[in-house]
Amino acid sequence: MRFVQHIPATGRRTEFFCGPLHLTLDAEKPELQGKIAETLLLYDITWSPPYRTVQIDATSASAHLAPARGDFLRCARMLVDQTATGLAASTVSGAHAHGVFSPMGELWRFSVPAALIDAGNLEELEDLLSLVLTTGWRRGHWTPIHAAAVVKGARCTIICAPTGGGKTTLTAALVRRGWQVLGDDKLLLRHHGREPYVAALLHTFNLHPKTREWFPEVGDLEVLPRYSAWTEKRKVNVTSIWTHAPAHGARPTMLVSLQRDQAFSGVVISPLDLGARLDTLLRQTVIPVEAATARAIITDVANAASVMGGIAVRIGTDAYHDANALAQLEAALEGVA
């Protein structure tokens, strides 16, 4: 897989590349254009062709639309229905998206209440965009997973933990020890033949300002804006801190189920059996209630879990000051095939 650089066009109609997707955005209002572009520009790695095409048309709306029921997917701030031609979604604040699918790509129409635009209350567009991207990736036979991954030689470790569970901190600790990074938060998983393959989508770290306590080279992160209303973290390009770090894809050989414990000291490592590896990976992806889509995702994840080694890691925050503890962990990552 090759990767190329792309600079989005200027003007109302704008192009973006998010992994295997080529997106075209046409937004009626500059506020919509800016918010959607802000999210899509986070994906700073552009793959080489071929691409799936995705078009987003975003307009303001004065009329109230009926909310979705959630028969395809239910999230905290969004409901999604399956339709005869694609998907339809609504957010809790009344923004809507309707997607029409074809073999080559998708057309999405966003309808955002004018009152939300006037108030600058557009955070829920991130949820609609997540649906657009996830759908495009899945229809292109990639499974998005909410995980980190690091690479060293022939070793590639996928690091799994709940949101805020320490994926970025452990990833940064390993990068400081010479590993490269595919991502600290978002990856795509696909099978090439019988072997799984994970690919990078962006080379930015979601760093909490307190990360400086362990890794002073990250600098004063509090001077940077929060990248979302839902988090205190800041986005930092990994090459601005560790120039050796970026990697683009690899065959995963190890799965880590990470547990951060502030009341604990050091590192404890234990093996993960196949059932635990499968459960760990399944918790890192969103599975719709619709049977065919759910079955495809579970099959993809199960195949990956079956060919990787796995360890559970319980780590105390003091371990990031302890070179011996990190060496113990690194030895476990390199010693399990």
SVG drawing of the C-alpha trace seen along z (x, -y; Angstrom):
<svg xmlns="http://www.w3.org/2000/svg" viewBox="-41 -33 56 52">
<polyline fill="none" stroke="black" stroke-width="0.4" points="0.0,0.0 1.4,-3.4 0.6,-6.7 0.5,-10.1 0.0,-13.7 -3.1,-15.7 -3.9,-19.3 -7.7,-20.1 -9.1,-22.5 -10.3,-25.9 -13.8,-27.3 -17.3,-26.0 -16.8,-22.6 -13.9,-20.9 -12.1,-17.5 -10.8,-15.4 -9.1,-12.0 -9.8,-9.8 -8.0,-6.5 -9.6,-4.7 -12.3,-7.3 -12.3,-10.4 -14.9,-12.8 -16.4,-15.8 -18.1,-18.4 -20.6,-21.0 -21.9,-23.1 -24.6,-25.8 -23.3,-27.8 -19.7,-28.7 -20.3,-27.5 -21.2,-24.0 -18.3,-24.0 -15.9,-25.0 -17.1,-22.4 -17.2,-19.5 -13.8,-20.4 -12.3,-20.7 -13.2,-17.1 -12.2,-15.6 -8.9,-17.4 -7.9,-15.4 -7.2,-12.5 -3.7,-13.6 -2.6,-10.4 -3.8,-10.1 -3.8,-6.7 -3.1,-6.1 -6.0,-5.1 -8.4,-3.5 -10.8,-5.2 -14.4,-4.9 -16.3,-8.1 -18.4,-9.9 -20.3,-13.1 -21.7,-15.2 -24.2,-18.0 -24.9,-20.0 -27.8,-22.5 -29.7,-24.4 -33.3,-23.5 -36.1,-25.4 -38.6,-22.5 -38.6,-19.9 -37.9,-16.4 -39.0,-13.2 -36.2,-11.5 -34.8,-8.1 -35.9,-5.1 -32.5,-3.4 -33.3,-0.1 -29.8,0.0 -27.7,-1.6 -28.3,-3.4 -25.7,-5.7 -25.8,-8.1 -26.3,-11.2 -27.5,-9.6 -30.1,-7.1 -29.7,-5.4 -32.2,-3.6 -31.7,-1.3 -33.7,-2.5 -34.4,-0.9 -31.5,-2.9 -29.0,-3.3 -29.2,-4.8 -30.9,-7.7 -29.7,-9.3 -30.8,-11.9 -29.0,-13.5 -30.5,-14.5 -30.4,-18.2 -32.3,-17.6 -29.6,-17.4 -30.3,-14.7 -28.3,-12.8 -29.6,-10.6 -27.3,-8.4 -27.9,-6.8 -25.6,-4.0 -24.3,-2.7 -21.6,0.0 -18.9,-2.7 -19.7,-5.0 -22.2,-7.0 -24.2,-10.3 -25.0,-11.9 -27.3,-14.9 -27.0,-16.6 -29.9,-18.8 -29.0,-21.0 -31.5,-23.2 -30.8,-26.9 -31.1,-27.6 -28.1,-25.2 -26.1,-26.9 -26.9,-30.4 -25.9,-29.3 -22.7,-27.6 -24.0,-24.4 -22.5,-22.0 -20.7,-19.4 -23.1,-16.7 -21.9,-16.9 -19.0,-14.9 -21.4,-12.0 -22.9,-12.2 -19.4,-12.4 -18.4,-9.4 -21.3,-7.5 -20.4,-8.6 -16.8,-7.5 -17.5,-4.3 -20.1,-3.3 -17.7,-4.1 -14.9,-2.1 -17.1,0.9 -18.5,0.9 -15.0,0.9 -14.3,4.0 -12.4,2.3 -13.4,2.6 -12.6,-0.5 -11.4,0.2 -10.9,-2.2 -7.4,-1.2 -3.8,-2.1 -1.0,-0.2 2.8,-0.3 5.3,1.4 8.9,2.5 10.5,4.7 8.2,7.6 6.2,7.0 2.9,5.0 1.0,4.6 -2.7,3.5 -3.4,1.7 -7.0,1.8 -8.6,-0.1 -11.8,-2.0 -11.9,-5.7 -9.6,-7.4 -8.0,-4.1 -4.4,-5.0 -3.9,-3.9 -2.1,-7.1 0.1,-7.2 1.4,-3.6 1.8,-4.3 3.9,-7.4 6.0,-5.5 6.8,-2.8 7.5,-5.4 10.1,-7.0 11.7,-3.5 12.1,-3.3 8.7,-1.9 6.8,-3.4 3.1,-4.2 0.1,-3.5 -2.2,-5.5 -3.2,-6.0 -7.0,-6.0 -8.3,-5.0 -7.2,-2.1 -8.6,-0.2 -8.5,3.6 -8.7,5.8 -7.7,9.3 -5.2,9.9 -5.7,13.5 -5.7,15.3 -3.7,12.6 -5.1,9.5 -3.7,6.1 -4.0,2.9 -3.6,-0.5 -3.1,-4.0 -5.6,-6.9 -3.9,-9.7 -0.6,-10.5 -1.7,-12.7 -1.8,-11.9 -4.7,-12.8 -2.6,-14.0 -3.9,-15.1 -2.0,-18.0 -0.9,-15.9 1.1,-13.7 4.0,-16.2 4.5,-14.8 5.9,-11.6 7.1,-12.9 8.4,-16.5 9.2,-16.8 5.5,-17.1 5.7,-20.7 2.9,-22.8 -0.2,-21.3 -2.6,-23.6 -1.7,-26.4 -3.4,-24.3 -7.2,-24.2 -9.2,-21.2 -10.0,-19.3 -13.6,-18.4 -16.1,-19.7 -16.2,-16.2 -12.5,-16.0 -9.6,-17.8 -7.1,-16.3 -5.2,-18.1 -4.3,-16.9 -0.5,-17.0 1.2,-15.7 3.5,-12.9 6.3,-14.0 6.5,-17.3 7.7,-15.4 9.2,-12.1 10.4,-12.3 11.0,-8.6 7.5,-7.6 5.1,-7.3 4.3,-3.9 1.5,-3.2 0.5,0.5 1.5,3.8 0.4,7.4 -0.7,7.4 1.1,10.0 0.0,9.1 -3.1,7.8 -2.9,5.9 -5.8,5.5 -4.7,2.5 -5.9,1.6 -4.6,-1.6 -4.7,-1.6 -3.6,-4.8 -3.7,-3.0 -1.3,-0.3 2.5,-0.3 4.5,1.2 3.3,3.6 1.6,7.0 1.4,9.1 -0.8,12.1 -1.7,14.1 -5.0,13.7 -6.7,16.8 -8.6,16.7 -12.0,15.8 -10.4,12.9 -8.7,11.6 -12.0,11.8 -13.9,10.0 -11.2,7.3 -11.3,6.6 -15.1,6.6 -15.3,4.0 -13.1,1.7 -15.6,1.5 -19.2,0.4 -21.5,3.3 -24.9,2.3 -28.0,4.3 -28.5,5.1 -27.6,8.8 -25.6,8.9 -23.4,5.9 -22.9,7.3 -22.0,10.7 -19.3,9.3 -17.7,7.3 -17.6,10.1 -16.1,12.5 -13.4,10.0 -12.5,9.4 -12.6,13.1 -10.2,14.0 -7.8,11.3 -8.0,12.4 -7.3,16.0 -3.9,15.3 -2.5,12.9 -0.9,13.5 -2.3,11.6 -1.5,10.2 -3.4,8.4 -1.4,5.5 -2.2,3.8 -0.1,0.7 0.3,-1.9 1.0,-5.5 4.3,-5.3 5.5,-2.8 6.1,-5.6 8.9,-6.8 10.3,-3.3 12.6,-2.1 12.7,1.4 8.9,1.7 8.8,0.5 11.6,2.9 9.6,5.8 6.5,4.8 8.5,4.3 10.1,7.8 6.6,9.3 5.5,7.5 8.5,8.7 8.4,12.3 4.8,13.3 4.1,14.2"/>
</svg>
